[in-house]
Amino acid sequence: MISRALGPAILFAAISVGVSAKPTPAPSRIVADASPATPSDSVLRVTGWVINRQDNGALPFIIIDKVGATIFAFDGGGTLVGSAPVLIGIGKGDDSAPGVGDKALSRIPVSQRTTPAGRYFAKFGFASRNEQVLWIDYANAVSLHPVITTNPKEHRLQRLQSPSPDDNRITYGCVNVPKSFYAGVIAPLFKPKGGVAYILPESRPLEQVFAAASIQR
């Protein structure tokens, strides 16, 4: 785990001052397993909306940029705590197929292995093998958890560490993050009371996915 005080922290602090009635203080640290990520325009727009409208209800929140294959984590006050690369569903699309959460993994076609876009209340709970994960969309079996390395042929660790997001599509729909990021950022933020997860779309406009957001350009 690498601790940084610069990088996207300064950029997000500047954005917060511009879009929020109350300036958000610069975070004390940035935790990431790769170089600090540069937030996309979509990430900045959703971040500004969440902070301005207090849509997170003082709960911690994460923004997952599927196109950039990156996660940004914030505390309840809107301070950026960390960013890291992610692995997402191999199938492109912003919706889960009906009934996909009840299917065995081997019976899910590639086209249905999508990470759905939207706003979700995320909370820790148990999954198979009695492991705790951060459930994002329980009905469709979409969770966030440490990167799985049981199948060496998938090269998941290498995909996380590569500089390009193009090879970060490999999961059945769940979001994989570096183990150190999960333990050092996600667990401390979300284990007490849960939080909010915002997964950005890749095939639909932001305004369509977050209809109530009135997201400003």
PyMOL commands that place a pseudoatom at each C-alpha (Angstrom):
pseudoatom trace, name=CA, resn=MET, resi=1, chain=A, elem=C, hetatm=0, pos=[0.000, 0.000, 0.000]
pseudoatom trace, name=CA, resn=ILE, resi=2, chain=A, elem=C, hetatm=0, pos=[1.375, 3.410, -1.013]
pseudoatom trace, name=CA, resn=SER, resi=3, chain=A, elem=C, hetatm=0, pos=[0.427, 6.535, 0.879]
pseudoatom trace, name=CA, resn=ARG, resi=4, chain=A, elem=C, hetatm=0, pos=[0.371, 9.807, -1.033]
pseudoatom trace, name=CA, resn=ALA, resi=5, chain=A, elem=C, hetatm=0, pos=[-0.619, 13.317, -0.048]
pseudoatom trace, name=CA, resn=LEU, resi=6, chain=A, elem=C, hetatm=0, pos=[-0.763, 14.743, -3.560]
pseudoatom trace, name=CA, resn=GLY, resi=7, chain=A, elem=C, hetatm=0, pos=[-2.054, 13.478, -6.901]
pseudoatom trace, name=CA, resn=PRO, resi=8, chain=A, elem=C, hetatm=0, pos=[-5.839, 13.541, -7.357]
pseudoatom trace, name=CA, resn=ALA, resi=9, chain=A, elem=C, hetatm=0, pos=[-6.335, 14.881, -3.826]
pseudoatom trace, name=CA, resn=ILE, resi=10, chain=A, elem=C, hetatm=0, pos=[-5.442, 18.397, -4.962]
pseudoatom trace, name=CA, resn=LEU, resi=11, chain=A, elem=C, hetatm=0, pos=[-7.611, 18.137, -8.074]
pseudoatom trace, name=CA, resn=PHE, resi=12, chain=A, elem=C, hetatm=0, pos=[-10.639, 16.884, -6.147]
pseudoatom trace, name=CA, resn=ALA, resi=13, chain=A, elem=C, hetatm=0, pos=[-10.182, 19.541, -3.459]
pseudoatom trace, name=CA, resn=ALA, resi=14, chain=A, elem=C, hetatm=0, pos=[-10.192, 22.223, -6.152]
pseudoatom trace, name=CA, resn=ILE, resi=15, chain=A, elem=C, hetatm=0, pos=[-13.308, 20.775, -7.755]
pseudoatom trace, name=CA, resn=SER, resi=16, chain=A, elem=C, hetatm=0, pos=[-15.058, 20.663, -4.386]
pseudoatom trace, name=CA, resn=VAL, resi=17, chain=A, elem=C, hetatm=0, pos=[-14.378, 24.332, -3.791]
pseudoatom trace, name=CA, resn=GLY, resi=18, chain=A, elem=C, hetatm=0, pos=[-15.883, 25.123, -7.170]
pseudoatom trace, name=CA, resn=VAL, resi=19, chain=A, elem=C, hetatm=0, pos=[-19.075, 23.078, -6.872]
pseudoatom trace, name=CA, resn=SER, resi=20, chain=A, elem=C, hetatm=0, pos=[-19.860, 22.900, -3.187]
pseudoatom trace, name=CA, resn=ALA, resi=21, chain=A, elem=C, hetatm=0, pos=[-21.288, 25.550, -0.935]
pseudoatom trace, name=CA, resn=LYS, resi=22, chain=A, elem=C, hetatm=0, pos=[-18.898, 24.321, 1.745]
pseudoatom trace, name=CA, resn=PRO, resi=23, chain=A, elem=C, hetatm=0, pos=[-15.349, 23.709, 0.532]
pseudoatom trace, name=CA, resn=THR, resi=24, chain=A, elem=C, hetatm=0, pos=[-14.205, 20.180, 1.149]
pseudoatom trace, name=CA, resn=PRO, resi=25, chain=A, elem=C, hetatm=0, pos=[-10.878, 19.982, 2.981]
pseudoatom trace, name=CA, resn=ALA, resi=26, chain=A, elem=C, hetatm=0, pos=[-7.987, 18.314, 1.245]
pseudoatom trace, name=CA, resn=PRO, resi=27, chain=A, elem=C, hetatm=0, pos=[-7.689, 14.674, 2.301]
pseudoatom trace, name=CA, resn=SER, resi=28, chain=A, elem=C, hetatm=0, pos=[-4.838, 13.696, 4.556]
pseudoatom trace, name=CA, resn=ARG, resi=29, chain=A, elem=C, hetatm=0, pos=[-3.848, 10.754, 2.421]
pseudoatom trace, name=CA, resn=ILE, resi=30, chain=A, elem=C, hetatm=0, pos=[-4.412, 8.940, -0.818]
pseudoatom trace, name=CA, resn=VAL, resi=31, chain=A, elem=C, hetatm=0, pos=[-4.109, 5.184, -0.803]
pseudoatom trace, name=CA, resn=ALA, resi=32, chain=A, elem=C, hetatm=0, pos=[-3.575, 3.360, -4.068]
pseudoatom trace, name=CA, resn=ASP, resi=33, chain=A, elem=C, hetatm=0, pos=[-1.787, 0.360, -5.483]
pseudoatom trace, name=CA, resn=ALA, resi=34, chain=A, elem=C, hetatm=0, pos=[-0.855, 2.140, -8.683]
pseudoatom trace, name=CA, resn=SER, resi=35, chain=A, elem=C, hetatm=0, pos=[-0.154, 5.690, -9.788]
pseudoatom trace, name=CA, resn=PRO, resi=36, chain=A, elem=C, hetatm=0, pos=[-2.795, 8.185, -8.594]
pseudoatom trace, name=CA, resn=ALA, resi=37, chain=A, elem=C, hetatm=0, pos=[-5.697, 8.136, -10.999]
pseudoatom trace, name=CA, resn=THR, resi=38, chain=A, elem=C, hetatm=0, pos=[-6.865, 11.191, -12.889]
pseudoatom trace, name=CA, resn=PRO, resi=39, chain=A, elem=C, hetatm=0, pos=[-10.661, 11.468, -12.577]
pseudoatom trace, name=CA, resn=SER, resi=40, chain=A, elem=C, hetatm=0, pos=[-12.661, 11.669, -15.781]
pseudoatom trace, name=CA, resn=ASP, resi=41, chain=A, elem=C, hetatm=0, pos=[-15.167, 14.403, -16.500]
pseudoatom trace, name=CA, resn=SER, resi=42, chain=A, elem=C, hetatm=0, pos=[-17.970, 11.998, -15.588]
pseudoatom trace, name=CA, resn=VAL, resi=43, chain=A, elem=C, hetatm=0, pos=[-16.362, 11.225, -12.238]
pseudoatom trace, name=CA, resn=LEU, resi=44, chain=A, elem=C, hetatm=0, pos=[-15.994, 14.923, -11.484]
pseudoatom trace, name=CA, resn=ARG, resi=45, chain=A, elem=C, hetatm=0, pos=[-19.613, 15.634, -12.432]
pseudoatom trace, name=CA, resn=VAL, resi=46, chain=A, elem=C, hetatm=0, pos=[-21.017, 12.878, -10.233]
pseudoatom trace, name=CA, resn=THR, resi=47, chain=A, elem=C, hetatm=0, pos=[-18.689, 13.798, -7.369]
pseudoatom trace, name=CA, resn=GLY, resi=48, chain=A, elem=C, hetatm=0, pos=[-19.831, 17.414, -7.551]
pseudoatom trace, name=CA, resn=TRP, resi=49, chain=A, elem=C, hetatm=0, pos=[-23.490, 16.372, -7.545]
pseudoatom trace, name=CA, resn=VAL, resi=50, chain=A, elem=C, hetatm=0, pos=[-23.098, 14.011, -4.592]
pseudoatom trace, name=CA, resn=ILE, resi=51, chain=A, elem=C, hetatm=0, pos=[-21.298, 16.639, -2.507]
pseudoatom trace, name=CA, resn=ASN, resi=52, chain=A, elem=C, hetatm=0, pos=[-23.613, 19.515, -3.445]
pseudoatom trace, name=CA, resn=ARG, resi=53, chain=A, elem=C, hetatm=0, pos=[-26.833, 17.569, -2.900]
pseudoatom trace, name=CA, resn=GLN, resi=54, chain=A, elem=C, hetatm=0, pos=[-25.444, 15.499, -0.025]
pseudoatom trace, name=CA, resn=ASP, resi=55, chain=A, elem=C, hetatm=0, pos=[-26.911, 12.528, -1.855]
pseudoatom trace, name=CA, resn=ASN, resi=56, chain=A, elem=C, hetatm=0, pos=[-24.749, 10.167, 0.208]
pseudoatom trace, name=CA, resn=GLY, resi=57, chain=A, elem=C, hetatm=0, pos=[-26.560, 11.195, 3.405]
pseudoatom trace, name=CA, resn=ALA, resi=58, chain=A, elem=C, hetatm=0, pos=[-23.269, 11.626, 5.306]
pseudoatom trace, name=CA, resn=LEU, resi=59, chain=A, elem=C, hetatm=0, pos=[-22.331, 8.012, 4.527]
pseudoatom trace, name=CA, resn=PRO, resi=60, chain=A, elem=C, hetatm=0, pos=[-19.056, 7.072, 2.828]
pseudoatom trace, name=CA, resn=PHE, resi=61, chain=A, elem=C, hetatm=0, pos=[-19.336, 6.572, -0.904]
pseudoatom trace, name=CA, resn=ILE, resi=62, chain=A, elem=C, hetatm=0, pos=[-17.468, 5.168, -3.860]
pseudoatom trace, name=CA, resn=ILE, resi=63, chain=A, elem=C, hetatm=0, pos=[-17.571, 6.128, -7.521]
pseudoatom trace, name=CA, resn=ILE, resi=64, chain=A, elem=C, hetatm=0, pos=[-16.638, 3.395, -9.981]
pseudoatom trace, name=CA, resn=ASP, resi=65, chain=A, elem=C, hetatm=0, pos=[-15.639, 4.520, -13.453]
pseudoatom trace, name=CA, resn=LYS, resi=66, chain=A, elem=C, hetatm=0, pos=[-16.068, 1.484, -15.695]
pseudoatom trace, name=CA, resn=VAL, resi=67, chain=A, elem=C, hetatm=0, pos=[-14.547, 3.156, -18.746]
pseudoatom trace, name=CA, resn=GLY, resi=68, chain=A, elem=C, hetatm=0, pos=[-11.433, 4.152, -16.820]
pseudoatom trace, name=CA, resn=ALA, resi=69, chain=A, elem=C, hetatm=0, pos=[-11.487, 0.970, -14.692]
pseudoatom trace, name=CA, resn=THR, resi=70, chain=A, elem=C, hetatm=0, pos=[-10.925, 3.030, -11.550]
pseudoatom trace, name=CA, resn=ILE, resi=71, chain=A, elem=C, hetatm=0, pos=[-12.550, 3.424, -8.148]
pseudoatom trace, name=CA, resn=PHE, resi=72, chain=A, elem=C, hetatm=0, pos=[-12.567, 6.592, -6.039]
pseudoatom trace, name=CA, resn=ALA, resi=73, chain=A, elem=C, hetatm=0, pos=[-13.473, 6.309, -2.341]
pseudoatom trace, name=CA, resn=PHE, resi=74, chain=A, elem=C, hetatm=0, pos=[-14.741, 9.163, -0.168]
pseudoatom trace, name=CA, resn=ASP, resi=75, chain=A, elem=C, hetatm=0, pos=[-15.628, 9.526, 3.470]
pseudoatom trace, name=CA, resn=GLY, resi=76, chain=A, elem=C, hetatm=0, pos=[-19.016, 10.774, 4.621]
pseudoatom trace, name=CA, resn=GLY, resi=77, chain=A, elem=C, hetatm=0, pos=[-17.931, 14.397, 4.347]
pseudoatom trace, name=CA, resn=GLY, resi=78, chain=A, elem=C, hetatm=0, pos=[-16.880, 14.086, 0.716]
pseudoatom trace, name=CA, resn=THR, resi=79, chain=A, elem=C, hetatm=0, pos=[-13.141, 13.890, 1.314]
pseudoatom trace, name=CA, resn=LEU, resi=80, chain=A, elem=C, hetatm=0, pos=[-11.273, 11.697, -1.149]
pseudoatom trace, name=CA, resn=VAL, resi=81, chain=A, elem=C, hetatm=0, pos=[-9.642, 8.879, 0.805]
pseudoatom trace, name=CA, resn=GLY, resi=82, chain=A, elem=C, hetatm=0, pos=[-8.219, 6.752, -1.982]
pseudoatom trace, name=CA, resn=SER, resi=83, chain=A, elem=C, hetatm=0, pos=[-8.263, 5.578, -5.568]
pseudoatom trace, name=CA, resn=ALA, resi=84, chain=A, elem=C, hetatm=0, pos=[-7.272, 2.317, -7.201]
pseudoatom trace, name=CA, resn=PRO, resi=85, chain=A, elem=C, hetatm=0, pos=[-7.691, 0.302, -10.396]
pseudoatom trace, name=CA, resn=VAL, resi=86, chain=A, elem=C, hetatm=0, pos=[-10.573, -2.173, -10.610]
pseudoatom trace, name=CA, resn=LEU, resi=87, chain=A, elem=C, hetatm=0, pos=[-11.543, -5.235, -12.581]
pseudoatom trace, name=CA, resn=ILE, resi=88, chain=A, elem=C, hetatm=0, pos=[-15.126, -5.307, -13.870]
pseudoatom trace, name=CA, resn=GLY, resi=89, chain=A, elem=C, hetatm=0, pos=[-17.470, -7.512, -15.861]
pseudoatom trace, name=CA, resn=ILE, resi=90, chain=A, elem=C, hetatm=0, pos=[-16.159, -8.801, -19.150]
pseudoatom trace, name=CA, resn=GLY, resi=91, chain=A, elem=C, hetatm=0, pos=[-19.458, -8.008, -20.870]
pseudoatom trace, name=CA, resn=LYS, resi=92, chain=A, elem=C, hetatm=0, pos=[-20.165, -4.422, -21.890]
pseudoatom trace, name=CA, resn=GLY, resi=93, chain=A, elem=C, hetatm=0, pos=[-23.449, -2.881, -20.821]
pseudoatom trace, name=CA, resn=ASP, resi=94, chain=A, elem=C, hetatm=0, pos=[-25.128, -1.017, -17.978]
pseudoatom trace, name=CA, resn=ASP, resi=95, chain=A, elem=C, hetatm=0, pos=[-27.793, -3.500, -16.891]
pseudoatom trace, name=CA, resn=SER, resi=96, chain=A, elem=C, hetatm=0, pos=[-27.905, -6.929, -15.310]
pseudoatom trace, name=CA, resn=ALA, resi=97, chain=A, elem=C, hetatm=0, pos=[-29.779, -9.601, -17.241]
pseudoatom trace, name=CA, resn=PRO, resi=98, chain=A, elem=C, hetatm=0, pos=[-33.026, -10.746, -15.561]
pseudoatom trace, name=CA, resn=GLY, resi=99, chain=A, elem=C, hetatm=0, pos=[-32.361, -13.613, -13.171]
pseudoatom trace, name=CA, resn=VAL, resi=100, chain=A, elem=C, hetatm=0, pos=[-28.586, -13.494, -13.575]
pseudoatom trace, name=CA, resn=GLY, resi=101, chain=A, elem=C, hetatm=0, pos=[-28.091, -13.474, -9.809]
pseudoatom trace, name=CA, resn=ASP, resi=102, chain=A, elem=C, hetatm=0, pos=[-29.690, -16.918, -9.523]
pseudoatom trace, name=CA, resn=LYS, resi=103, chain=A, elem=C, hetatm=0, pos=[-27.566, -18.589, -12.178]
pseudoatom trace, name=CA, resn=ALA, resi=104, chain=A, elem=C, hetatm=0, pos=[-24.458, -20.666, -11.609]
pseudoatom trace, name=CA, resn=LEU, resi=105, chain=A, elem=C, hetatm=0, pos=[-21.398, -18.803, -12.887]
pseudoatom trace, name=CA, resn=SER, resi=106, chain=A, elem=C, hetatm=0, pos=[-20.760, -21.442, -15.537]
pseudoatom trace, name=CA, resn=ARG, resi=107, chain=A, elem=C, hetatm=0, pos=[-24.222, -20.810, -16.991]
pseudoatom trace, name=CA, resn=ILE, resi=108, chain=A, elem=C, hetatm=0, pos=[-23.813, -17.055, -17.413]
pseudoatom trace, name=CA, resn=PRO, resi=109, chain=A, elem=C, hetatm=0, pos=[-22.905, -16.187, -21.029]
pseudoatom trace, name=CA, resn=VAL, resi=110, chain=A, elem=C, hetatm=0, pos=[-20.215, -13.579, -21.615]
pseudoatom trace, name=CA, resn=SER, resi=111, chain=A, elem=C, hetatm=0, pos=[-22.765, -11.047, -22.839]
pseudoatom trace, name=CA, resn=GLN, resi=112, chain=A, elem=C, hetatm=0, pos=[-24.491, -11.171, -19.432]
pseudoatom trace, name=CA, resn=ARG, resi=113, chain=A, elem=C, hetatm=0, pos=[-21.342, -10.777, -17.367]
pseudoatom trace, name=CA, resn=THR, resi=114, chain=A, elem=C, hetatm=0, pos=[-21.893, -7.071, -16.921]
pseudoatom trace, name=CA, resn=THR, resi=115, chain=A, elem=C, hetatm=0, pos=[-21.280, -4.645, -14.079]
pseudoatom trace, name=CA, resn=PRO, resi=116, chain=A, elem=C, hetatm=0, pos=[-24.537, -2.679, -13.828]
pseudoatom trace, name=CA, resn=ALA, resi=117, chain=A, elem=C, hetatm=0, pos=[-24.547, 1.103, -13.637]
pseudoatom trace, name=CA, resn=GLY, resi=118, chain=A, elem=C, hetatm=0, pos=[-26.538, 3.008, -11.048]
pseudoatom trace, name=CA, resn=ARG, resi=119, chain=A, elem=C, hetatm=0, pos=[-26.801, 4.142, -7.445]
pseudoatom trace, name=CA, resn=TYR, resi=120, chain=A, elem=C, hetatm=0, pos=[-26.724, 1.421, -4.798]
pseudoatom trace, name=CA, resn=PHE, resi=121, chain=A, elem=C, hetatm=0, pos=[-26.670, 1.151, -1.027]
pseudoatom trace, name=CA, resn=ALA, resi=122, chain=A, elem=C, hetatm=0, pos=[-23.589, -0.968, -0.364]
pseudoatom trace, name=CA, resn=LYS, resi=123, chain=A, elem=C, hetatm=0, pos=[-23.187, -3.002, 2.801]
pseudoatom trace, name=CA, resn=PHE, resi=124, chain=A, elem=C, hetatm=0, pos=[-20.911, -5.763, 4.044]
pseudoatom trace, name=CA, resn=GLY, resi=125, chain=A, elem=C, hetatm=0, pos=[-22.346, -9.251, 4.141]
pseudoatom trace, name=CA, resn=PHE, resi=126, chain=A, elem=C, hetatm=0, pos=[-21.464, -12.876, 3.596]
pseudoatom trace, name=CA, resn=ALA, resi=127, chain=A, elem=C, hetatm=0, pos=[-21.034, -14.600, 0.265]
pseudoatom trace, name=CA, resn=SER, resi=128, chain=A, elem=C, hetatm=0, pos=[-20.175, -18.179, -0.673]
pseudoatom trace, name=CA, resn=ARG, resi=129, chain=A, elem=C, hetatm=0, pos=[-17.516, -19.917, 1.399]
pseudoatom trace, name=CA, resn=ASN, resi=130, chain=A, elem=C, hetatm=0, pos=[-18.551, -17.701, 4.326]
pseudoatom trace, name=CA, resn=GLU, resi=131, chain=A, elem=C, hetatm=0, pos=[-16.453, -14.802, 3.035]
pseudoatom trace, name=CA, resn=GLN, resi=132, chain=A, elem=C, hetatm=0, pos=[-17.389, -11.204, 3.694]
pseudoatom trace, name=CA, resn=VAL, resi=133, chain=A, elem=C, hetatm=0, pos=[-17.804, -8.931, 0.683]
pseudoatom trace, name=CA, resn=LEU, resi=134, chain=A, elem=C, hetatm=0, pos=[-19.220, -5.475, 0.077]
pseudoatom trace, name=CA, resn=TRP, resi=135, chain=A, elem=C, hetatm=0, pos=[-22.593, -6.177, -1.529]
pseudoatom trace, name=CA, resn=ILE, resi=136, chain=A, elem=C, hetatm=0, pos=[-23.510, -3.568, -4.140]
pseudoatom trace, name=CA, resn=ASP, resi=137, chain=A, elem=C, hetatm=0, pos=[-26.481, -5.253, -5.812]
pseudoatom trace, name=CA, resn=TYR, resi=138, chain=A, elem=C, hetatm=0, pos=[-27.375, -8.339, -3.803]
pseudoatom trace, name=CA, resn=ALA, resi=139, chain=A, elem=C, hetatm=0, pos=[-30.303, -9.363, -6.019]
pseudoatom trace, name=CA, resn=ASN, resi=140, chain=A, elem=C, hetatm=0, pos=[-28.027, -9.627, -9.035]
pseudoatom trace, name=CA, resn=ALA, resi=141, chain=A, elem=C, hetatm=0, pos=[-25.067, -11.024, -7.070]
pseudoatom trace, name=CA, resn=VAL, resi=142, chain=A, elem=C, hetatm=0, pos=[-22.830, -8.006, -7.731]
pseudoatom trace, name=CA, resn=SER, resi=143, chain=A, elem=C, hetatm=0, pos=[-20.307, -7.324, -4.995]
pseudoatom trace, name=CA, resn=LEU, resi=144, chain=A, elem=C, hetatm=0, pos=[-16.966, -5.629, -4.458]
pseudoatom trace, name=CA, resn=HIS, resi=145, chain=A, elem=C, hetatm=0, pos=[-14.171, -7.754, -3.041]
pseudoatom trace, name=CA, resn=PRO, resi=146, chain=A, elem=C, hetatm=0, pos=[-10.407, -8.296, -3.178]
pseudoatom trace, name=CA, resn=VAL, resi=147, chain=A, elem=C, hetatm=0, pos=[-9.027, -9.515, -6.488]
pseudoatom trace, name=CA, resn=ILE, resi=148, chain=A, elem=C, hetatm=0, pos=[-9.492, -13.253, -7.032]
pseudoatom trace, name=CA, resn=THR, resi=149, chain=A, elem=C, hetatm=0, pos=[-6.400, -15.116, -8.208]
pseudoatom trace, name=CA, resn=THR, resi=150, chain=A, elem=C, hetatm=0, pos=[-7.596, -18.733, -8.188]
pseudoatom trace, name=CA, resn=ASN, resi=151, chain=A, elem=C, hetatm=0, pos=[-7.424, -19.001, -11.983]
pseudoatom trace, name=CA, resn=PRO, resi=152, chain=A, elem=C, hetatm=0, pos=[-3.860, -18.103, -13.073]
pseudoatom trace, name=CA, resn=LYS, resi=153, chain=A, elem=C, hetatm=0, pos=[-4.915, -18.086, -16.733]
pseudoatom trace, name=CA, resn=GLU, resi=154, chain=A, elem=C, hetatm=0, pos=[-6.984, -14.939, -16.104]
pseudoatom trace, name=CA, resn=HIS, resi=155, chain=A, elem=C, hetatm=0, pos=[-3.914, -12.922, -15.016]
pseudoatom trace, name=CA, resn=ARG, resi=156, chain=A, elem=C, hetatm=0, pos=[-6.041, -10.736, -12.755]
pseudoatom trace, name=CA, resn=LEU, resi=157, chain=A, elem=C, hetatm=0, pos=[-3.148, -9.242, -10.800]
pseudoatom trace, name=CA, resn=GLN, resi=158, chain=A, elem=C, hetatm=0, pos=[-1.359, -8.324, -14.005]
pseudoatom trace, name=CA, resn=ARG, resi=159, chain=A, elem=C, hetatm=0, pos=[-4.537, -6.773, -15.381]
pseudoatom trace, name=CA, resn=LEU, resi=160, chain=A, elem=C, hetatm=0, pos=[-4.868, -4.599, -12.268]
pseudoatom trace, name=CA, resn=GLN, resi=161, chain=A, elem=C, hetatm=0, pos=[-1.275, -3.457, -12.552]
pseudoatom trace, name=CA, resn=SER, resi=162, chain=A, elem=C, hetatm=0, pos=[-1.290, -2.685, -16.271]
pseudoatom trace, name=CA, resn=PRO, resi=163, chain=A, elem=C, hetatm=0, pos=[-1.393, 1.011, -17.249]
pseudoatom trace, name=CA, resn=SER, resi=164, chain=A, elem=C, hetatm=0, pos=[-4.300, 0.575, -19.673]
pseudoatom trace, name=CA, resn=PRO, resi=165, chain=A, elem=C, hetatm=0, pos=[-7.941, -0.031, -18.643]
pseudoatom trace, name=CA, resn=ASP, resi=166, chain=A, elem=C, hetatm=0, pos=[-8.564, -2.065, -21.783]
pseudoatom trace, name=CA, resn=ASP, resi=167, chain=A, elem=C, hetatm=0, pos=[-7.633, -5.388, -20.144]
pseudoatom trace, name=CA, resn=ASN, resi=168, chain=A, elem=C, hetatm=0, pos=[-9.537, -4.833, -16.895]
pseudoatom trace, name=CA, resn=ARG, resi=169, chain=A, elem=C, hetatm=0, pos=[-12.659, -6.627, -18.113]
pseudoatom trace, name=CA, resn=ILE, resi=170, chain=A, elem=C, hetatm=0, pos=[-12.542, -10.169, -16.808]
pseudoatom trace, name=CA, resn=THR, resi=171, chain=A, elem=C, hetatm=0, pos=[-15.106, -10.741, -14.021]
pseudoatom trace, name=CA, resn=TYR, resi=172, chain=A, elem=C, hetatm=0, pos=[-18.654, -12.094, -14.066]
pseudoatom trace, name=CA, resn=GLY, resi=173, chain=A, elem=C, hetatm=0, pos=[-19.902, -8.659, -12.995]
pseudoatom trace, name=CA, resn=CYS, resi=174, chain=A, elem=C, hetatm=0, pos=[-18.365, -8.175, -9.580]
pseudoatom trace, name=CA, resn=VAL, resi=175, chain=A, elem=C, hetatm=0, pos=[-15.836, -5.439, -8.907]
pseudoatom trace, name=CA, resn=ASN, resi=176, chain=A, elem=C, hetatm=0, pos=[-12.343, -6.626, -7.956]
pseudoatom trace, name=CA, resn=VAL, resi=177, chain=A, elem=C, hetatm=0, pos=[-9.951, -4.248, -6.179]
pseudoatom trace, name=CA, resn=PRO, resi=178, chain=A, elem=C, hetatm=0, pos=[-6.372, -4.648, -4.895]
pseudoatom trace, name=CA, resn=LYS, resi=179, chain=A, elem=C, hetatm=0, pos=[-6.278, -6.467, -1.545]
pseudoatom trace, name=CA, resn=SER, resi=180, chain=A, elem=C, hetatm=0, pos=[-4.464, -3.623, 0.193]
pseudoatom trace, name=CA, resn=PHE, resi=181, chain=A, elem=C, hetatm=0, pos=[-7.049, -1.112, -1.025]
pseudoatom trace, name=CA, resn=TYR, resi=182, chain=A, elem=C, hetatm=0, pos=[-9.880, -3.333, 0.173]
pseudoatom trace, name=CA, resn=ALA, resi=183, chain=A, elem=C, hetatm=0, pos=[-8.351, -3.755, 3.625]
pseudoatom trace, name=CA, resn=GLY, resi=184, chain=A, elem=C, hetatm=0, pos=[-6.982, -0.235, 4.012]
pseudoatom trace, name=CA, resn=VAL, resi=185, chain=A, elem=C, hetatm=0, pos=[-9.782, 1.858, 2.490]
pseudoatom trace, name=CA, resn=ILE, resi=186, chain=A, elem=C, hetatm=0, pos=[-13.015, -0.013, 1.719]
pseudoatom trace, name=CA, resn=ALA, resi=187, chain=A, elem=C, hetatm=0, pos=[-13.327, -2.020, 4.932]
pseudoatom trace, name=CA, resn=PRO, resi=188, chain=A, elem=C, hetatm=0, pos=[-12.709, 0.897, 7.350]
pseudoatom trace, name=CA, resn=LEU, resi=189, chain=A, elem=C, hetatm=0, pos=[-15.126, 3.135, 5.449]
pseudoatom trace, name=CA, resn=PHE, resi=190, chain=A, elem=C, hetatm=0, pos=[-18.017, 0.736, 4.846]
pseudoatom trace, name=CA, resn=LYS, resi=191, chain=A, elem=C, hetatm=0, pos=[-17.974, -1.818, 7.653]
pseudoatom trace, name=CA, resn=PRO, resi=192, chain=A, elem=C, hetatm=0, pos=[-19.547, 0.388, 10.336]
pseudoatom trace, name=CA, resn=LYS, resi=193, chain=A, elem=C, hetatm=0, pos=[-22.788, 1.399, 8.575]
pseudoatom trace, name=CA, resn=GLY, resi=194, chain=A, elem=C, hetatm=0, pos=[-22.416, 0.716, 4.864]
pseudoatom trace, name=CA, resn=GLY, resi=195, chain=A, elem=C, hetatm=0, pos=[-22.428, 3.473, 2.258]
pseudoatom trace, name=CA, resn=VAL, resi=196, chain=A, elem=C, hetatm=0, pos=[-23.379, 4.421, -1.268]
pseudoatom trace, name=CA, resn=ALA, resi=197, chain=A, elem=C, hetatm=0, pos=[-21.912, 3.075, -4.512]
pseudoatom trace, name=CA, resn=TYR, resi=198, chain=A, elem=C, hetatm=0, pos=[-22.214, 5.019, -7.756]
pseudoatom trace, name=CA, resn=ILE, resi=199, chain=A, elem=C, hetatm=0, pos=[-21.315, 2.961, -10.818]
pseudoatom trace, name=CA, resn=LEU, resi=200, chain=A, elem=C, hetatm=0, pos=[-20.975, 5.133, -13.897]
pseudoatom trace, name=CA, resn=PRO, resi=201, chain=A, elem=C, hetatm=0, pos=[-22.504, 4.018, -17.200]
pseudoatom trace, name=CA, resn=GLU, resi=202, chain=A, elem=C, hetatm=0, pos=[-20.575, 3.219, -20.340]
pseudoatom trace, name=CA, resn=SER, resi=203, chain=A, elem=C, hetatm=0, pos=[-23.349, 3.000, -22.929]
pseudoatom trace, name=CA, resn=ARG, resi=204, chain=A, elem=C, hetatm=0, pos=[-25.933, 5.438, -21.617]
pseudoatom trace, name=CA, resn=PRO, resi=205, chain=A, elem=C, hetatm=0, pos=[-25.799, 9.132, -20.626]
pseudoatom trace, name=CA, resn=LEU, resi=206, chain=A, elem=C, hetatm=0, pos=[-25.153, 9.983, -16.979]
pseudoatom trace, name=CA, resn=GLU, resi=207, chain=A, elem=C, hetatm=0, pos=[-28.449, 11.862, -16.840]
pseudoatom trace, name=CA, resn=GLN, resi=208, chain=A, elem=C, hetatm=0, pos=[-30.336, 8.727, -17.831]
pseudoatom trace, name=CA, resn=VAL, resi=209, chain=A, elem=C, hetatm=0, pos=[-28.760, 6.506, -15.197]
pseudoatom trace, name=CA, resn=PHE, resi=210, chain=A, elem=C, hetatm=0, pos=[-28.876, 9.111, -12.445]
pseudoatom trace, name=CA, resn=ALA, resi=211, chain=A, elem=C, hetatm=0, pos=[-32.221, 10.623, -13.437]
pseudoatom trace, name=CA, resn=ALA, resi=212, chain=A, elem=C, hetatm=0, pos=[-32.696, 12.496, -10.167]
pseudoatom trace, name=CA, resn=ALA, resi=213, chain=A, elem=C, hetatm=0, pos=[-29.198, 13.884, -10.199]
pseudoatom trace, name=CA, resn=SER, resi=214, chain=A, elem=C, hetatm=0, pos=[-29.700, 16.904, -12.447]
pseudoatom trace, name=CA, resn=ILE, resi=215, chain=A, elem=C, hetatm=0, pos=[-25.977, 16.608, -13.050]
pseudoatom trace, name=CA, resn=GLN, resi=216, chain=A, elem=C, hetatm=0, pos=[-24.526, 19.812, -14.389]
pseudoatom trace, name=CA, resn=ARG, resi=217, chain=A, elem=C, hetatm=0, pos=[-21.901, 19.942, -17.078]
for i in range(1, 217): cmd.bond("trace and resi %d" % i, "trace and resi %d" % (i + 1))
show_as sticks, trace
zoom trace
